[in-house]
Amino acid sequence: PEHSAELQRLWALCKPDVPMPAPTRDVHATPGWKDAGFQSNDPCTDFRAMGMLSLHCIIYYLEHYPSDARPIVADRDYP
C-alpha cells in the first residue's frame, strides 16, 4: 500500500544513516519511531486523525526544509 512506501520514505528522511528495522508487531510497528518523535513505535497511531495528508505534509517539510526539520526530529521531546 501507498502508506507503507511513504512510511519507509519518512524513515529515510528522519534517520538517513539508520536502516529501517523490521516491523515487530505488524507491518508498521518498528523500533525507533518513538525516538523520531512519534508517540509509540507504530507511527500510524499518530496519523490516525489526519491520515495521508499529514504524512505527505511531514515528508514535504523534511524534503524541502531539511535544515529546519532535522533539529525537530532529533529532539524527540520537542513539544
Buried (B, 14 or more C-beta within 10 A) or exposed (E): EEBEEBBEBBBBBBBEEEEBEEBEEEEBBBEBBBBBBBEEBBBBBBBEEEEEEEBBEBBEBBEEEEEEBBEBBEEEEEE
